[in-house]
Amino acid sequence: MTSTAHGETAVSWTEMRHGTAADYQRLAPLFDAHARGALVDNLVDMLGLLRGPKLGYQIDRYDHSLQSASRALRAGESDDIVVGALLHDVADGFAPENHSEAAAALLAPYVDDETHWIVRHHGIFQGYYYFHHLDGDRNARDRYLDSPFYERCAHFCANYDQNCFNPDYANFDIDEFRPALEAVFSRESRVPGVAPVG
């Protein structure tokens, strides 16, 4: 063990293959405490990356996200759906080709099956409103007609996505969503596995 500039005790090795069981038993909870402690702030920061260009819309992607979550909160939706609405497009900036799947993967350890499914599929369901204008199939979502979450996803897109580009809508401030974010992201992970340490 060695000390870092921040006064922390560090492992003596520089390659993970040289670590011992004792090293990893110490490292895993350090990472977990740090990651969990900063998670909501990190998510809010990621969401903030959607501020800026409106890309031809009347509002930017950040306000779209706030509006989506504001409508869900006002409709009395669960914390899972409100958080799903807030973060459904959070991956736009770093996963433009598969933003729905990326956002769903981020949520998967914490939200219920319904919310995970909705966020994962919202892109194709949202296409109902515009795919036909781009020579696509607006009914592409119908390949999921047998899903128990089909109607809820259609409802989500109709009420918390396609209509959330209104500059006159009174969005809640991001701080209004912190209780729901804290409630959802403080849950035990639903995804089995070991804590990442490197």
PyMOL commands that set and color helices and strands:
alter all, ss='L'
color gray80, all
select helices_A, chain A and resi 16-18+21-48+61-74+79-87+99-107+113-129+131-134+140-144+150-160+174-185
alter helices_A, ss='H'
color red, helices_A
select strands_A, chain A and resi 2-3+9-10
alter strands_A, ss='S'
color yellow, strands_A
deselect
rebuild
show_as cartoon
